[in-house]
Structures are given as structure tokens and as C-alpha cells.
């Protein structure tokens, strides 16, 4: 469909095309020097000691769970208001996701109070998700983790470029995971990054990413190694040079584009407050520095969300839902019903949330069109 205002859009131009062309001309396409440069520059950008480029954000989460040694019998506390990959990555290891409530309709992040209530002797880790690029209360989460000797995995898929108290989101826990999917603040099409400041975890992540091999094809190509050993069960989660080249260009655009996202978010919130006060806007007050990945709103309780989505679609405006709560998916209900109480705030938000378009190339006129058309939809179906 030819959207008048799409949900998201790419900032891809000549620089990315030239970077890809340079890789193709080099005749080395698999993980090599360009990927190493991408990792180094990404680590420097966010202040991480180690960064490993991987094939997608889900792979990053899976590697994080593996590196921490999670397995059958272990439990990981995670929000239900997230993309299903967060919980799936835990289950890949045989561990069990235990869903915790969000703070409130004003703060869609996991609640530290709810996290502590879910801890039991089987709990090994807390996986936080910085929803929409807005920081969780990491000071409180960190205190809880230290008190109970738990590890922290940060699902920072939305949060690249975000900060809290001067520390980049993704660098608060033992391991941070990023996604470079096509709708993210910086993209490689598919791709991700896993970061850590722990040298021992870094060694495990390095091996797990590429079949548990002690040397890589690039090392042998460069003459730095002749053979290799396989020391653990690993995976093929490597990122190729083409996507790494795109990532390097995108990384240089990140802060400028994030600032534009923050500016557009402020404009949205101002317009919505003035013209549609019946619509709630989460994260009006937020911690730290947001990456402003999503623009979530909560429709009035009586609103018919499906009809509003279709109305906006008929006017060329694309919207989405972030997210159907994971604990309500068919595949999770048999496992989670005995272990998890109801999550009333998550469930209410899951019924009312609507994500409006947000991307750096949007204009103030685009924001006004979206808000005014939303107003028409609410009037038509009130």
C-alpha cells in the first residue's frame, strides 16, 4: 500500500549504497574487517567494553541467555508487554519466562515492585525491555538483582542511543542486546548487537556466535591461524560485511535522527494534549535520554481500536499495536497459567495501545495530519 504517512521509514541514501558497493568490490562478504570496525565503533559509541555483531536481535537475546548459562529449571523474569522474541529467547535455552506487570499506563516498562514479587529460588535473571526507547528504572532493578544475586539482560532493541544517568541503555546489566531490524532507529535490514563489560562473558559470546570455534574464517584468510578447535556447542549467528557496512553509516546518523524523533515526540504530545485530551500519552515524563523509537498512545476505553485503525488506513496513515501481551498468546498460556497471576495493567494497555507513525523524515504537518485524522476517527466511532 502507498501510505501517505507510514508507521516507520528508512534513512537510506548514497552513503549506504557506496558502503555496500565497496564491500562487494572487496570480494570478502562474510564476517571480516568491516564487521570488526562496526563492533568497535558501536562499543565506543555506547561505552561498552565488548560488542559482537549478530544476525538479528533475537540471536543477541539467545546468546545472552546462553552466555549466562540459563537452562531447564531456571526462571527469568520478563515483561509480557514486549515482542515475543524476548520470551522466546529464554525458552530456547529450556528456561522459563515468568511475566511481571508493567508500572502503569503512564510508564509501560516492567515494574521493579512486580519483579521482586516474582522472585523465587529458581529465578536466575531479570530481562528488562526498554519499551519504545524509554529507560526502565535501572537503579531499582539493579538493587533488586544485587540483593537476590540475579543477572540482568537488557533487551535494548528499541533503545539504541538512549541513556540513563550518563550510562547508555544496554550497558546497565551483564549483557545488552540491540536490534537493527528495518523499523529500528538504525538499521541493517536484519542484524543486531550484543554488548558486555564482562571479559569472561565476552569470551563465551565470541565462541557461541560462531559454532564454538576458536578461530574464524577471517583469521585463517588473513594468515593468522591455520586450524581451529571447537570447544562448545555454538551457533551461526554471524553478521556479514554488507550489513556491517550499512550499520557503520547508520551509526553516524543515529544521534541526529534520534534528536529529530525526540522533537517530533514533543510535538505529538503537545498536540494530543491540546486537541485530544481523552487520549493518554505514556512517557510524558521519562527517565534519562530516550531514543524515542515508538510513539504509543492509549485510546479511550470505549474506543473501537480496530475500526480506528481501519479509518486511519483509509486515509493513508499506518498504525500498529505494541504489543499483544505475550502471556496471552496460545503457545504461552499452557505454561504460564499455573505460574503467573493475571497482569491487569498489561492486559488493559494491550487492549488500548495504538502506535502512531514516528520517523526522522516526518514533518510537523505530518504530525498534525495524524492527530487530526485520529480525532476524526474517534468522533466517528465514539
N, C-alpha and C positions, 0 to 999 in steps of 0.2 A: 504494500500500500504506500502511496506517496503522501507521507504525513506533512501537514503544514507546520506542526511543532512536534517532532519526535520525542520520545522519552529521553533518549541519550543520542549523542553524535560524536564522531571521532574528530580529533585534531590531527589529521594526517596530511602531510604535504611533501614538497620536493625533498626536504632533508631526509625523511624516512625512505623515500624512493632511492635516493642516491646511496644511502647507507646499505640498503639491500643489494643494490647493483654492485657495490664494492665487495660485498661478501661473495656474491656469485662469481665475480671476476677472480677472486682469490682461489676458487676451486676447493675450498675447505668449508663444508657446510655443517658438519656436526659440531658438537661442543668443543670449543677451542679458545683461541686468544681473545676473540670478541666477547665471548661469554665471560671469560675471566675479567675483562675490563668492566663489563656490565656489573658483575658481582662486586668488584672493588669500589666502583663509583656509587653503587647503591648503598653499600655498607658505610661509606664515608658520608653520604647524604643524610642517613638516619642515625649515624653514630653507633653502629653495630660493629662488633669485633670480627664477625664472620657472616657471610651471606652466600647462599647457594641457589643458583637459578634452577628452576624446575619446570616441568612441562605444564603445570597448571596449579591453581590454588588448592585444589583438593589433594593433589600429590604433596604439597607442602604440609597440609594438615596431617596426612597419613604418616609422612616421615617424622613429624614432630611426635606423634603418638608412639611410633616405633622406637625413636631415639630415647624416649623416656621409659621404655621397657614395659609399656602397658600391654595387658593380655587378659585372658579369661579369668573371671573372678574379680577384676578391678572395676572400679566405677569412676566416671569422670562427670563432674557437674558442668552443665552447659545450658544456655538459654534455649527455649523452644522457638522463640521469635527470631529465626535465623534461616539462612538457606540450608537445605537438608545436608549439604556436604559436611557441615560442622559435626553433626551427629554421626553421619555415615563413616567419617574417618575414624571415629572412636570405635565403631563396630567392626571396621576392617581388621582390627587387632584382636578381636574377641572380647574386648572390654565393653562395658555397658554405659551408655549415656544416661545420666539422671538429670531430668529437666527441672530448672529452677525458674521462679517467677521474675518478671521484669519489675523495675522500680515503680512506674506509674505511667499514665497516658502522657505525661509531660517528659518522661525520661524512659525511653524504650530499651535501655540497657539492662543487663542482669542485675538483680538486687543483691548487694552484699549480705543483707539480713536473711534473704531467702537462701543464699548459698550456704551460710553457716548452718541453717536448719536441716540441710540435706546431707551434711557430712556424717559418715559412719565409718566403722573400721575398714570397710572395703574401699573407701574413697582414696584415690591416688593423685588426682589432679583436678584443676578447675580450668575449663576452657571459656575464656571471655570472648565476646564478639562486640567490637566497637561499631554498633549499629549506625549505618548511614555515614560513618566517619566521625561520630561523636564519641568521645572518650568515656569508657566505664570509670567508675570510682576506683581507680587502681590502688590508691593508698589504702583504702579499706580492704580491697581484695587481697593485696599483698600482706597486710596484717593478719588476715584470716589464714592465708596459706602458710605463713611462718608459724602461727600458733599451732596448726594441725600438721605441720610437716608435709605440705602438699606442693606439687609443682603447678606452674601457671603456663598455659598455652594461650597465646593471643591470636585469635582469628582477626587479623587486621586487613581482610580483603577489601573493606571499604575505606580504610584509614591511612592510605599512603600519603605522607606529608603532614599528618596530624601529630599534635604534640600535647603533652600534659606535664606541667611543672618543669618545662625545659627538656623533657625526655621524649623522644619520638615514640608514638604508638607502635607497638611491635617490639619494643626494647625494654618493657617493664617486666615481662615474665622470663622464664627459662628459654622459651622459643617463641618467635613471632612468625606469622605466616601471611603472605600477601598474594593477591590475585591480580593478573594483568589481562583478564578477560576483556572482550571488546567494549563493554559498557563501563569499564572502570576509569578512574581518574587518569591513569596512564595505562596504555595497552600494548600488548604484543600479539593480539589476536587471541591466542591461548598462551598461558605461561604463568609463572608465579615465582616467588622467592621465599626462602626460609632463612631466618636470621637467628643468631645466638651470640651471647658474650661468653659462653662456657666452652673452653677449649676441648674438653672431653666430649661434650655433646656434638661439637663441630666435627670431630673425628668420626663419630658414629654417623652423622648426617652425610658426610662426604662418601663414606662407604655404602650406606644404604641407598643413596641416589643412583648408584651405577653398579648393580649386581654384586656388591660386596667386594669389588675388585680393588687391589692395592695400587694399581696404576691405570691410567686411562689411555684410550686410543691416541689422544692428542700427545700424551707424553711419549709414546712409542714413535709417533710420527716425527716428533722433534728430536728423536735420538736420545732422550733422557732415560729411557728404560727399554729393556729387551723383552722381558716377560712379566708375568703378574701372578699373584696368588688370589684366591677367593676365600675370605676369612669370615664371612657371614652371609646369611640369606638377604640379598639386596634386590633392588628393583630397577627398571629402566625408566627413570624419571628425569632424564637429562633434557636440557633446553638446547636447541640448535642455534647456530650462528646468525641465521636470518632474523629470528625473533629477538635475539640479544641485540642485534644492530638497531632494530626498531626501538627496543627498550632504552638504549642509550640516548637516542634522540628524544624520546618521550620524557625521560627523566629530567632533561634540561628544560622542558616546558612545564614541568609539574607545578612549581610554586606559582608561576604566573597564572596558570589555569585554575589552580586551587583558590587563589585570591579572587578571581572572577566568579567562581562558584559561591564563595562567601558573600560577595557583593550581591549577587542575584538572590541568594537566600534571604538576605536582609530586606531586599525589595519585595519578595514574596510575602514575608511575614508582615511587613508594614501594610501592604495592600489587603491581605486577608483580614488583618485585624480591623481595618477601617471599613471594608465593604462586606465581609462575610464573617462577622463575629461568632456565628454559630459553628464555624469550622475551627477545630482545635489544631494548634500547630506545636507538635513536640519540639523539644530542644530550643525553645526561645532563649532559655538561659542554659548555657552549657559550660563544661569544664574545658580549660586549656584552649588549644587551637584546633578547630575542626578542619577536616579535609572536604567537608560539605559534599559528600558523594551523592546522597539522596535528599529529596525534598518530600518528606512524609507529612500527610495531614490525616486527621481523624474526622470523618464525616459525622453529621448528627446521627444519633442512634436510630431515628426513624427513617433515615435516608435509604433508598434502594441503590446499593452500590453498583450492582450490575447494570441497571438502567442508566446510571450516571456515566459509567464507563462507556457504554454504547452511545450515549448522547455526545460525549466529548469526541469519540471516534468519528461520529458522523460529521463533526466539524473539523476533522483533520488533526485532532490533538490526541496523542498517545499517552496512556497512563498505565500503571501496573500496580501490583499488590506485593508488599514486602512486610511480612510473608504469611502464607498459611502456616499456622503453628505446626512444628514438626511432630509434636506428640499426638496430633490428631490425624496424621497420615495412617492409612490402613496398615502399612508394614510395621509401624512402631506401636500401634495400640496393644497388640497381644503381649508385648514385652514390657510395656511401660505402665499398663493399668495397675498391676499389683504394687509396683514400686513408687509410683508417682501420684500425689494428690492432684486435685483439679488446680488449674492455673487460671483463675478468673480474670485477672488483668490482661494476661497474654491473650486469652480467648476473646475478650471484648475488643482489644486492639486488633486482633486478627480479623474480626468481623467488620471493623470500621475504617481500617487504614487504607489510604489511597496515595500512591506515589505520583507526584506531578513531574513534568519534564524539567530537567536541570542539566545543562552542559555549557561550557565556556562561551560558545558562539551565540548563545541566546542573547536577546536584547531586552531592554525594558519594555518595549512594545510587545514582545512575545509573552513576557510575564503577565502583562495587562490582559492580553488576549486569553490566556489560560484562566486567569482568575475570573474575568468577566463571563467567560463561557461556562465555567464551573457554577457561577451564580445563576446563570440561565437554567442550567441543568437542575440545580437544587430547587429553583422556583417551579420548574415544570413537573417535578416528581415529589413535591413536598406532601 
